[in-house]
Amino acid sequence: MTDRPQFEFVSAAACRDARVDNCMEVATNVPGVVALRESAAPGVVIETTPEKWATFVEAVRGGEYDLSA
């Protein structure tokens, strides 16, 4: 079994502001895997496929997860 490369997590530009306490981070550097975590809980990682990630992003863009309502 080959070891998978280490995830390289990044956050959105708005989250790089020191006044922001906790943000979602995404890693796409491992082929075939998209990994998510919260910066406040870096040990908890959720993995999904690029296809499922694309479906989720499309739903967010389409307003399906609008929490301001």
C-alpha positions as CSV (number, residue, x, y, z in Angstrom):
1,M,0.0,0.0,0.0
2,T,1.4,3.4,-1.0
3,D,1.1,6.3,1.5
4,R,-1.0,9.1,0.2
5,P,0.6,12.6,0.1
6,Q,-0.2,14.9,2.9
7,F,-3.2,17.2,2.4
8,E,-2.3,20.8,1.7
9,F,-5.2,22.8,3.2
10,V,-6.1,26.3,2.1
11,S,-8.8,28.7,3.1
12,A,-10.6,31.5,1.4
13,A,-8.9,34.9,1.2
14,A,-11.5,36.4,3.7
15,C,-10.4,33.8,6.2
16,R,-6.8,34.8,6.1
17,D,-7.7,38.0,8.1
18,A,-6.4,37.7,11.6
19,R,-9.8,38.9,12.9
20,V,-11.5,35.8,11.6
21,D,-11.5,33.1,14.2
22,N,-12.4,29.9,12.4
23,C,-12.8,28.9,8.7
24,M,-13.4,26.0,6.5
25,E,-10.2,24.7,4.7
26,V,-10.1,22.7,1.5
27,A,-7.4,20.5,0.1
28,T,-7.4,19.4,-3.5
29,N,-3.7,18.4,-3.9
30,V,-4.4,14.6,-3.6
31,P,-5.7,13.3,-7.0
32,G,-9.2,11.9,-6.7
33,V,-9.9,13.4,-3.2
34,V,-11.2,16.6,-1.9
35,A,-10.7,17.0,1.9
36,L,-12.4,19.5,4.2
37,R,-11.7,20.6,7.7
38,E,-12.4,23.5,10.1
39,S,-9.3,25.5,11.2
40,A,-10.5,25.2,14.8
41,A,-10.5,21.3,14.6
42,P,-7.8,20.4,12.1
43,G,-7.8,16.8,13.2
44,V,-11.3,16.2,11.9
45,V,-11.1,15.7,8.1
46,I,-13.9,14.9,5.8
47,E,-13.0,13.4,2.4
48,T,-15.1,13.3,-0.7
49,T,-14.7,12.9,-4.4
50,P,-14.2,15.8,-6.9
51,E,-17.6,14.9,-8.5
52,K,-19.5,15.1,-5.2
53,W,-17.6,18.3,-4.3
54,A,-18.6,19.9,-7.7
55,T,-22.2,19.0,-7.0
56,F,-22.1,20.5,-3.6
57,V,-20.4,23.7,-4.9
58,E,-23.1,24.0,-7.6
59,A,-25.8,23.7,-5.0
60,V,-24.2,26.4,-2.8
61,R,-23.9,28.7,-5.8
62,G,-27.6,28.0,-6.6
63,G,-28.7,29.1,-3.1
64,E,-29.7,25.7,-1.8
65,Y,-27.8,26.3,1.5
66,D,-28.6,30.0,2.0
67,L,-28.7,30.2,5.8
68,S,-29.6,33.9,5.8
69,A,-33.3,33.2,5.2
